[in-house]
Amino acid sequence: MTREKSLKKFECVIDDLKDYYTEWETNSISEIIQDTAWYDTVYRTFNEGLRLMWKENRQDSLPGSLIEYIHLTHLRYVLFNMRKLFEPKRKGDERKVVSIPTVINKIDSKIGLFTRYNYVCHEGMPYDYTERVNADNWKENAIVKMRHGIFDLLCQKRGDKARSQDDTLIKEIVDNLQKYAILSADIENLIDNHIAHASDTNRKKVRYTEIPNVSLMKIQKQYRIAIWAIHQIGKIVGDSYIPCEVPTPQFDQLKGWEYSIFTESIKKKLLRYWDERVGWWNKWNNTYWDYSKYYITPYKYFELGS
């Protein structure tokens, strides 16, 4: 295959991947992670308010049945969102499944096209860049330089090893995405056998009758896996950034909370708690999108020059 033909095929693959990956539509990866970040922060702030009410011995004024419903619906909401993000392609199912595994599998099937030359030069970019820039070429030059740097991570170029147009995306990166970008067993069991479907209690296997222990901490760990996978895929797909953080509200997101369920003093504490939760999302968003590192797993990274 000629270099030009390979580049054209790569550009078609990238366009297809971006349709799955960055399309801003209902149930897209972008929308799901943004909605999850927002509503999970709303819920956890509300839950912290409940804790503070109990701490101040004000629990008798809380609307118990409504609160129970909020807990229940939020759990289902975030778990269904995680199911959407990590939904695998079911054997024999011809539906288009927009999910992280779908994107990973598409990358895996076309991995031979992910060369340094194709990665740098798609969208009409030149292969080489210069350290001397001017008003006409600075943007193009910056893009080319950045792409070379990212591909150094994707092919794990070490130290002073010379760059080659034929450098390729290493298979270990895709293999690890397939290995780690999945639902935890407990979350998958809870969704499949107790929320999305009614469990057959006549079955003898214990896993169908016992409800797995899924805590807010386990769900939060699943968020971290999602942020990791989304940002590493974004580097592979080519500078495709999806913000995995809480959108900045242009209004008082806790408006009226102090006049309905909580007190004014508790609301002040909740505004600080909100900032802490925003900080959690920002931390992992910034960590996993760092251009100087590629996280080969959610816990281990490869750094430029290492």
N, C-alpha and C positions, 0 to 999 in steps of 0.2 A: 504494500500500500504506500502511495506517495505521501510525503509530508503534508501537502496541500489537501489531499483527500482525507487524511486522518484528521486534520484540523477542522474540516467541514463537518465530519461525523461527530467530532467532539462538541462543536458548537450546537449541533442538534440535540445531543445528550444534555448539555448544560441547560438549554432552553426548556427541555422536557422536565428536568429536575427542578428548575425554578418554578414551573407551573405547580408542581406538588409542594414545593418547599416554602416559597415566599408569597404565594398568591394571597391577597387580603380578601378572603371570602369566608362565609360561615363554614365552620369545621375545618378550616385550613390549619396547618401547624402554627402559623403566626397568630391566628385568632385564638386558638385554644390555649396557648401558653400565656398570652396577654390576659385573657379573661380569667384564667386560673389564678394568676398572680394577683389580680385586683380583688376578686371575690374571696380568695383565701385570706387575704389581708383584712378585708372587711369582717369576715367571720371570726378570725382569731382575735381581732380587736374587741369584737362583741363578746367573745368567750372570756377574755381578760376582764371585761367589765363585770361579767357575772361573778367571777372570782372575787373581785374587789367588793361587790355588793355582799357576798357571803362573809367576807373578812370584816365588813363593817356591821354585820348582823342585820342586814336589810333584806334578806332573802324572802321574807314573807310578802314583800311588795312586788315580787317578780311574777310575770304571767307564765306559770309552769307549763301548761299545755302548748303554748306558742313557742316557748324556748325548746321544748322537746322536739317539736316539729322542725324548728330551725336546725338543730343538731342533725336530725335525721336527713333532711333534704340536702344540707351541705355535704354530708358524707357521700351521698349518692352523686351529687353534682361533681365533686372533685374526682371521685373514683371513675365515673363515666368519662370524664375528660382524660384521665390517665389511660383508660382503655382505648380511647380514640387515638391518643398520641402513639401508643405502643401496639396498636392493632396489627397482628401479622396477617399476611395473605393466606387465607384459608384454602386448602387444597380443593380444587374443583369449583371455587367461587370466582366468577368472572367479573365481579363488581370492581370498580376502581376504588381502592382503599388508600385514602390519603393519610399516611402515618410515617413515623420515623423509620420503622423497618422497611417500608416500601421504598423510601429514598435510598436507604443503605443497600438494599438488594439491587436496585437499579445501578448504583455505583459499582457494585461488585461485578455485575454482568458486563460492564463496559470498562473495566479497570485498565485494560490495555491502551485505552485512548487517553488516559490521564498521564501524559508526559509533560515534562517541563515546557517544551516548545508550545504544545497546545494550550497549556494552562496560562502561560504568559501572553501568548499572541491572539487568543480569541478576542472577539469584538474589535478586530483590526489593529491591535496594539503591536508595536515593534518588539523584537526580542531583546535588544540591547538598550541600556539606559546610560546616561552620562552624569557625571558629578557636577557638570556646569550646566545650569539651566537658565532660561530667560522667560520673559512674559508669555511667549508663544508655546513653549513646550513643557512648562513646569508640571502641569497636571498629568499629562501623559507619562512624563518621566517618573513621577511619583508612583503612578499606578504600576508601571512595569517594575520598578525597584521593589515595591511592596510585594508583588506577585512572586518575584524571584525569592524573596525572603520567606514567604509562606511555603513555597514549594521546597525550599531547603528543609523545612520541617516535615513536609509530606513524604519526602524521599529519604529523610534522615541523613542529610549530608553532614558529615562530621569534619570539624576543624577546617583545615585548608584544602580539603579535597576539591578538585576543580569541578565546576558545574558543567553539565552536559545537556544538550537539547533532548537527549534520549533518557534522561533521568525519569523514573516512574514512581507513581504512588505505591508505597510498599503495602503488600497484602496484609501485613500484621495490623495495620490501621483499620482496614475494613473488617477483618476477623474480630478485632476487639469491639468494634461498634456492634457487630452482630451478637457478640457474647454478652455485653454489658447493657445495651440499650433494650432492655426487656422489663416487664413487670416483675416485681418480687412475687415469689410463690404464694405468699399469704394474701397479697392484694388480688392476684389473679384468681385464686380460689374463692375469695369473698365475692368478687364480681360475678364470676361464672356460675357459682353454685348457690348464692344466697341473695344476690341483688338483681342481676340481669336475667337470671333463670331460676325457676323453682327447683330446689334440690329434690331428688328422688330418695325419700327417707327409707324406702324399702331396700335400698342397696346396702350391702354388708360392709363396704369399705368405709372406714372411719372418716376419711377426709370429706365424704359427702354429707356427713351428719354433724360434724363438729364445725362450729363457726370459728374461723381463724382469728387470731388476735392481731388486729390492725389498729395501731395507735396513730395519733397525729404526728408523732416523730417518724414512724415508718412511712407515712404519706409524704412528709417533708423530705425524707431521703429519696423518695421516688421523684420529687420535683428536681432535686439536685442531679439525678441521673438524666432527666429530661433536658435540663439546662446544658449539661456537659455534651450530650449527644447533639443537640441543636447547634451549638456553637462549633463543634468540631466538624460537623457536616457542612456548616456554613463556610468554613475555610476550604474544604474540599471542592464545594460547588463553585467557589470563586467569589470571595468578598461578599457573600450573601449574609448580611447581618439581620437577625431577628432579635429584637429586644426582649430579653427574658427578665423583665423587671416590672415593678408596679407602675402603671401610668401615673403621671403627675396630675392630680385633680385640680381643676380650675374653679373649685368651689369648696365649701366646708363639707368634707365627706362625712363628718359626724354631726351634721346639723340636726337639731331636734332630739338627739340622744339624751341630753340632760333634762328634757322636759317630759320624756315618756317613761323610760326605764331607769336611767341612771341619774346621778346628781351632777351638779356643775363641777364639784371637786374631782369626781371620778372621771368626768370627761377630760379634764386637763391632764390627768394621768394617762388616759387612753390616747390622747394626741401624741404623747411621748412614746407610748407603746407602738403606735402606728409607725412612727419613724424608725423604731427598732426593727419592725417587720419589713419595712421598705429596705432597710439596711441589709437584712439577710438576703433578699433577692438581688440587691445591687452587688453584694460581695461575690456571689457565685457567677452572676452575669459578667462582671469585670474579670474575675479570675479565669473563667473558661474562654473568654473572647480574647485574651491577651495575645497579640500578634507575635510576640517573641517566644511563645511556647505552644507546643501541641500536646494536649493531654491524651496520651495513648490509651489510658483508662481514666475513669473518674478520679483516680488517686495518684497517678504517675504521669509525669510530663517529660517531653523531650524539648530541650532548649537550644536555641541557636548557638552554635559554636561549641556545643558539648560533645 
